[in-house]
């Protein structure tokens, strides 16, 4: 059974009984204040039937609680969700021009699948400073998200009966949380993020953060929620041609490559280094290169990651192969190879 394990050498910061998540370390004095604030947000998006992005009038809560009590609170909140939900995962990945990789399911999955992933990788999701997670549903509208600081954001439809808000407040009060002027968690002071997992090479059952993201992408049917036809940085600037490092997974079979493996992590991996002007084109070129690697047969490849890299990073990746790199001027595949 695949799972993850916390680094027992990391010391948890506790201030006045308020425990910080292991993966977010304050670097200056901090004065935590458990509690919540609530505000109203007007409807947005399109109101067409079937458009899950159309968010209705809603109340939004921001809540802070000691990290040791957060899992129990989340279990009660997730119990408010219906049988099918849209899982959400944020990961502070390796893209040179984007701080957070935002993943979301475009089609609903069973709540049981979401809770299975939550149970299997709870140490990572609740403690690691490199990830945030949650789920939402549209009928009734409920949004539950724990960010990388382990601060809770809750959105609930502002229905005529007001029961959605009452239910959230009832759960929060069960944990002694009250509405206060300014809740404060670890994000209220200068801090640093860190990963908290250990995965020794002799423990094949323990996954790294990147491997967990891969598993959850499969299990929760997540898609990277960025415009695949543009190449923008976090400030919305168009970057044009950039360097990319793509990781492609193919499944092993007796004749070399067969059907796509089912989760968890499995299969054979190829690395493709290239230049492209958008995510969609980078993924297309990477899959074409994998097809070439397998001699034209159907590789059943799936993109695991497609990260933009700087020129210096690309040069470092190509140096062991004796290749040089220049400023991107046209689409080009520099290297495609199987990873051992």
N, C-alpha and C positions, 0 to 999 in steps of 0.2 A: 504493500500500500504506500503510495507516494504521499509525503507530508512535508512539513517544514519544522525547523527547530530554532529557538532563540539562542543568541550568544549569551551564555550565562556570565560572561565577564563584563557585560555592560551594566553599570550601576544606574538605577532609576533615581531621578531627582524627585524628591517629595518636599513640598513647602506647605506647612500648616495642615498636614493631612491630605493635601491635594497632590495626587500622583501624576507626574508628567508621563506621556508615552515614552517608551525607551528610545524611539527613533527621532525624537525632537528634543534637543538639549539646549536649555537657556544658557546664554553667554553673558547675562547681566542679571542683577537682582530682579525678582519677579513677584508679583502679588496676585495670585490667582483668585478669581471670584466665580464660584459655581452659580449657575442660574441661567436665565434665558431672557431674550427680548423678543417681542412679536410686532410685526408691522403688516400692512396691507399692500398687496401688489395688484394692479389692474390687469385685466385680461390682455393677452397679446397673441401673436401668431394668427393663422387663418382659422376660421370657424367652420371649415368644411368637414363633413363627416369622414372619419378615418384618418384625419391628419393628427397624428399623436403629438405634433409639436405645438398644437393650439392649446395654450395654457389658459384656463379660465381665471376669473377673479379668485384670489387666494390669499390666505394668511401665510406669512413666512416667519419661522422661528429660527433663531440662532441660539444654541445652547452649549454650555460648557459643563463638563463633569469630570471628576477624577478618572484617570485612565483605567484604574482597577474596577470601576463600576460601569464603564462604558459598554462592555459586551452584554451585560444583563439588561441595560436600558435598551440597547438595540434589539435584543430578542423580543422585548415587549412591543417595540415600535413596528418591527417587521410583521408581527402577528396581526397588525391592522391591515396588511396588504391582502388583496384578493388572490385567486389561484394562479394568475398569470401576470408577470411583471416584466419590465425592461431593466435588466441589470446595468450598472454603470461602474466603470473602473477608470481611475486616473493613475498614471504612473510617471514619475520623474525619470524619463528615459534618457537616451543617448543622442537624440537629434540635436545637431549643432545650432539650429535656428528656432527651436520650440522647446520651452521649458517642460511642459507637461504633455504627455500623450493621452488624449481623452478618448476613451472607448465607451460605446453604448450599444445595446442590442437594438436593431431596427425592427425586429419582430419579437413579440412577447414570448417568454419561456415560462415553464412551470415554476411556481414559487419553490417547489421542492428542489429543483436544480440549483436555484440561487442559494438556498439554505445549505445544500450539500457542499457547494464551493466555500461558503462562509465557514462551515464547520471544519472542513479539511485544512483550510489555510488561515484560521483565526489569528494565530500569532503574527503572521505577516500583515493581515488587513488591519488589525487593531493596534499594532505596536510599531510597525515600520514607518519611518519618516519619509519614505519615497512613494507612498501610495495613498489614494483615497478610494472609497467605494460606496455603493448604495444601490437603490432600486427605485423605480417609479411606476405608476400605473395611471391610466387616463380616465377610467370610469369605475369608481370615483377618482378624481385626481388626487394623488398623494405622491410626494417626492421626499425621499429620505436619503441623505448623503452625509458621510463622514469624511472630511477632507484630510489632507496629509498631516495636519496639526491635530487631528482627532477631535475637531470641533464639529458639532452636529448642525446641519441645515435641514429644516423640515418645511415643506410646503403642503398645504391642504386646501382643498376647494372651499371657497367661502359660500357655501350653500345657504338657502333661505332658512334652514333650521339651525344653522350654526353648530351642528353636532360634530363636524370634523375638527374644528378648533377645540371644542370641549374635550374630545377624546384625547387629543395630543396633550392638552394641559393636564388631564387626569393622569396620564402616564408619567409626565414630567414630575408632577406633585408626588407620585408614589416614591420617587427617588429623592424627595426633599428639595427639588428645584422649584424656585419661585421666580416670578418676573421681577427683574432688577434693572437698574438704569444702564449698567455697562458690565455684562459678563466678561470675564477675562480668563483665557487659557494660556497655553505656552506661546501662542502667536502674539500675545500682548507685549512681549519683550523681545529683544534681539535673541536670535536662536540659530542653531544649525541643524540640518537634517542629516540623518545617517540611516543606512540599512542595518538591520539587527539580526540577520539570519546567519547561521553557520551551515555549511554543506561540504564536509570533508570528502575528498576524492574516494575514500573507502566506504562511503555511505551513499549508495545509489538511490536509496529511498528518500533522501533529503534533497529538496529542490532549492535552487537559488531564486532570487526575486524574479529574474527574467524568465526562468522556467515556469514559475507560478503564473506569471502573466500569460504565457503561452497556453498553459492548461486552461485558465479561466476564459481566455478568448474562445477556445473550443467549447468548453462546457456551458458558458453563458451566451454563446453565439454573438460575441462582441465584434464590432467594426470600428476601426479608427475613425473618429468623427471629425474629419477635416475635409476640405474641398480637394478632391483628387485631381481636379483639372487646373488648379492654380498652385503656385509655389510661393507662399507667403511666410514671413517671419511673424513673431509674436506681436509686432507692431503693425501688421497688415501691409508691410512693404513687399512688393513683388521682387523676387530674387532672380528670376530667369533661370538660366542653366546653373545647376549646382552638382557637386559630387554626391554620390549615394553609396551606401553599403547595404546590400539586401541579403537577407538570410531566407532561404527557401527550403521547406521541408518536403521530402518525398518519402514514400513508404517502401520498405524493403520487400522483396519477393524472391522466389527461387530463380527467376530469370533476370534479376537485377532491380527492377522497380515495378511496383504493383499498385494496388488500390491505396487510397488515402487512409492513413492510420486513424483509428478512433482514439479519443482522449483516454488517458493522459499522454504526456509527451512520448513520442515514438517516431521512428522513421530515420531516414538518411537526410543529411543537411548539406546544402550547397551555399557557398558564399559568392556573391556577384558584386563586383565593384564597377561602377559606371557613372556616366554623366547624363542627366536628363533635366527637363524643364518643369516637371510636376510629378507628384506621387503616382498618378495613374500610369504615366509613361514609364517611370522607373520600374514599377511592378511588371508591366508588360514586357519590358526588355529583359528583366531578370528571369521571368518564366520562359522566354524564348531561349535564353542562354542555357537554362537547365535542360530544355528539350534537345539542344545541341549536345550537351554533355552525355545524354543517354542515347545518342545516336538517332534521334528523330522519333523514337517511340514515345507514347504518351506517358509523361513522367508523373501525372497526377500531383503536380506541385502545388504548394500553398505558401504564400508569403507569410513568414513569421514576423519579420521586421523589415522596414525600409526606412533607414535613417539617413538624413543628410549629414555630410561630414565636410570639414574645412579642407582647404588645399593641403595644409600641413598634416592633417590626419590622414588624408588619402596618400600622401607621400610616404608616411610612416607605414601604412598598410601594404604599399607596393614595394617598399625597400627590400624586404627579404627575397622577393622574386626578381630583384635587379631591374625593376621598372622605374621610370621617372614619371612625373605628373606635371602637367602645365595647367594654366588657367582654363576653365571650361569654355570652349569655343563652339563645340558641336556635340551632338549625341554620340556617345562612344562607350563601348564595354571594354574596360581595362583588363578584367580578370574574371574568370568563372572557374570554380574548383569545388571539389567535394571536400568537406571537413571530416577529419578523422574523429 
